[in-house]
Amino acid sequence: MTIGGISIILILGIVNFVLILFQMSTGLRWIKMPFGVHRKTGIAFFITASVHGLLGLIAG
């Protein structure tokens, strides 16, 4: 499964890495964001991580 020759699993892994960096930065207050933004990105991280893991299991 690829998009433009790049694996969907790789794309989701990069997205997850960016989301976890953002979560850590807002949680530690390095970046000031409202709690609602932190919560919504946490939900997005959970969904993308679940899809990333599921595709990894199917592909492996």
mmCIF file of the C-alpha atoms, coordinates in Angstrom:
data_MODEL
# 
_entry.id   MODEL 
# 
loop_
_atom_site.group_PDB 
_atom_site.id 
_atom_site.type_symbol 
_atom_site.label_atom_id 
_atom_site.label_alt_id 
_atom_site.label_comp_id 
_atom_site.label_asym_id 
_atom_site.label_entity_id 
_atom_site.label_seq_id 
_atom_site.pdbx_PDB_ins_code 
_atom_site.Cartn_x 
_atom_site.Cartn_y 
_atom_site.Cartn_z 
_atom_site.occupancy 
_atom_site.B_iso_or_equiv 
_atom_site.pdbx_formal_charge 
_atom_site.auth_seq_id 
_atom_site.auth_comp_id 
_atom_site.auth_asym_id 
_atom_site.auth_atom_id 
_atom_site.pdbx_PDB_model_num 
ATOM 1  C CA . MET A 1 1  ? 0.000  0.000  0.000  1.00 0.00 ? 1  MET A CA 1 
ATOM 2  C CA . THR A 1 2  ? 1.641  3.147  -1.221 1.00 0.00 ? 2  THR A CA 1 
ATOM 3  C CA . ILE A 1 3  ? 0.773  6.746  -1.962 1.00 0.00 ? 3  ILE A CA 1 
ATOM 4  C CA . GLY A 1 4  ? 2.970  8.204  -4.669 1.00 0.00 ? 4  GLY A CA 1 
ATOM 5  C CA . GLY A 1 5  ? 5.500  5.409  -4.201 1.00 0.00 ? 5  GLY A CA 1 
ATOM 6  C CA . ILE A 1 6  ? 5.789  5.977  -0.424 1.00 0.00 ? 6  ILE A CA 1 
ATOM 7  C CA . SER A 1 7  ? 4.434  3.439  2.060  1.00 0.00 ? 7  SER A CA 1 
ATOM 8  C CA . ILE A 1 8  ? 1.317  4.468  3.989  1.00 0.00 ? 8  ILE A CA 1 
ATOM 9  C CA . ILE A 1 9  ? 2.864  2.896  7.088  1.00 0.00 ? 9  ILE A CA 1 
ATOM 10 C CA . LEU A 1 10 ? 5.913  5.145  6.742  1.00 0.00 ? 10 LEU A CA 1 
ATOM 11 C CA . ILE A 1 11 ? 3.740  8.244  6.259  1.00 0.00 ? 11 ILE A CA 1 
ATOM 12 C CA . LEU A 1 12 ? 1.677  7.420  9.353  1.00 0.00 ? 12 LEU A CA 1 
ATOM 13 C CA . GLY A 1 13 ? 4.874  6.786  11.334 1.00 0.00 ? 13 GLY A CA 1 
ATOM 14 C CA . ILE A 1 14 ? 6.184  10.232 10.451 1.00 0.00 ? 14 ILE A CA 1 
ATOM 15 C CA . VAL A 1 15 ? 2.815  11.817 11.305 1.00 0.00 ? 15 VAL A CA 1 
ATOM 16 C CA . ASN A 1 16 ? 2.833  9.983  14.656 1.00 0.00 ? 16 ASN A CA 1 
ATOM 17 C CA . PHE A 1 17 ? 6.347  11.225 15.401 1.00 0.00 ? 17 PHE A CA 1 
ATOM 18 C CA . VAL A 1 18 ? 5.321  14.827 14.720 1.00 0.00 ? 18 VAL A CA 1 
ATOM 19 C CA . LEU A 1 19 ? 2.172  14.432 16.831 1.00 0.00 ? 19 LEU A CA 1 
ATOM 20 C CA . ILE A 1 20 ? 4.067  12.962 19.791 1.00 0.00 ? 20 ILE A CA 1 
ATOM 21 C CA . LEU A 1 21 ? 6.618  15.790 19.629 1.00 0.00 ? 21 LEU A CA 1 
ATOM 22 C CA . PHE A 1 22 ? 3.760  18.294 19.648 1.00 0.00 ? 22 PHE A CA 1 
ATOM 23 C CA . GLN A 1 23 ? 2.055  16.490 22.544 1.00 0.00 ? 23 GLN A CA 1 
ATOM 24 C CA . MET A 1 24 ? 5.238  16.515 24.603 1.00 0.00 ? 24 MET A CA 1 
ATOM 25 C CA . SER A 1 25 ? 5.939  20.160 23.795 1.00 0.00 ? 25 SER A CA 1 
ATOM 26 C CA . THR A 1 26 ? 2.472  21.321 24.801 1.00 0.00 ? 26 THR A CA 1 
ATOM 27 C CA . GLY A 1 27 ? 2.323  19.034 27.828 1.00 0.00 ? 27 GLY A CA 1 
ATOM 28 C CA . LEU A 1 28 ? 5.630  20.334 29.161 1.00 0.00 ? 28 LEU A CA 1 
ATOM 29 C CA . ARG A 1 29 ? 4.541  23.898 28.310 1.00 0.00 ? 29 ARG A CA 1 
ATOM 30 C CA . TRP A 1 30 ? 7.418  24.524 25.917 1.00 0.00 ? 30 TRP A CA 1 
ATOM 31 C CA . ILE A 1 31 ? 4.703  25.625 23.483 1.00 0.00 ? 31 ILE A CA 1 
ATOM 32 C CA . LYS A 1 32 ? 1.718  27.430 24.981 1.00 0.00 ? 32 LYS A CA 1 
ATOM 33 C CA . MET A 1 33 ? -1.530 25.996 23.615 1.00 0.00 ? 33 MET A CA 1 
ATOM 34 C CA . PRO A 1 34 ? -5.036 25.722 25.033 1.00 0.00 ? 34 PRO A CA 1 
ATOM 35 C CA . PHE A 1 35 ? -5.849 22.383 26.642 1.00 0.00 ? 35 PHE A CA 1 
ATOM 36 C CA . GLY A 1 36 ? -8.483 21.713 23.965 1.00 0.00 ? 36 GLY A CA 1 
ATOM 37 C CA . VAL A 1 37 ? -5.822 21.688 21.241 1.00 0.00 ? 37 VAL A CA 1 
ATOM 38 C CA . HIS A 1 38 ? -3.673 19.322 23.315 1.00 0.00 ? 38 HIS A CA 1 
ATOM 39 C CA . ARG A 1 39 ? -6.652 16.997 23.815 1.00 0.00 ? 39 ARG A CA 1 
ATOM 40 C CA . LYS A 1 40 ? -7.649 16.986 20.121 1.00 0.00 ? 40 LYS A CA 1 
ATOM 41 C CA . THR A 1 41 ? -4.116 16.234 18.946 1.00 0.00 ? 41 THR A CA 1 
ATOM 42 C CA . GLY A 1 42 ? -3.973 13.446 21.519 1.00 0.00 ? 42 GLY A CA 1 
ATOM 43 C CA . ILE A 1 43 ? -7.090 11.910 19.997 1.00 0.00 ? 43 ILE A CA 1 
ATOM 44 C CA . ALA A 1 44 ? -5.617 12.322 16.507 1.00 0.00 ? 44 ALA A CA 1 
ATOM 45 C CA . PHE A 1 45 ? -2.416 10.656 17.728 1.00 0.00 ? 45 PHE A CA 1 
ATOM 46 C CA . PHE A 1 46 ? -4.384 7.708  19.138 1.00 0.00 ? 46 PHE A CA 1 
ATOM 47 C CA . ILE A 1 47 ? -6.263 7.214  15.853 1.00 0.00 ? 47 ILE A CA 1 
ATOM 48 C CA . THR A 1 48 ? -3.206 7.485  13.599 1.00 0.00 ? 48 THR A CA 1 
ATOM 49 C CA . ALA A 1 49 ? -1.143 5.248  15.893 1.00 0.00 ? 49 ALA A CA 1 
ATOM 50 C CA . SER A 1 50 ? -3.899 2.623  15.868 1.00 0.00 ? 50 SER A CA 1 
ATOM 51 C CA . VAL A 1 51 ? -4.145 2.663  12.071 1.00 0.00 ? 51 VAL A CA 1 
ATOM 52 C CA . HIS A 1 52 ? -0.338 2.630  11.787 1.00 0.00 ? 52 HIS A CA 1 
ATOM 53 C CA . GLY A 1 53 ? -0.104 -0.403 14.086 1.00 0.00 ? 53 GLY A CA 1 
ATOM 54 C CA . LEU A 1 54 ? -2.956 -2.253 12.396 1.00 0.00 ? 54 LEU A CA 1 
ATOM 55 C CA . LEU A 1 55 ? -1.441 -1.744 8.937  1.00 0.00 ? 55 LEU A CA 1 
ATOM 56 C CA . GLY A 1 56 ? 1.943  -2.837 10.286 1.00 0.00 ? 56 GLY A CA 1 
ATOM 57 C CA . LEU A 1 57 ? 0.434  -6.069 11.591 1.00 0.00 ? 57 LEU A CA 1 
ATOM 58 C CA . ILE A 1 58 ? -1.396 -6.741 8.328  1.00 0.00 ? 58 ILE A CA 1 
ATOM 59 C CA . ALA A 1 59 ? 1.651  -5.986 6.178  1.00 0.00 ? 59 ALA A CA 1 
ATOM 60 C CA . GLY A 1 60 ? 4.059  -7.991 8.339  1.00 0.00 ? 60 GLY A CA 1 
# 
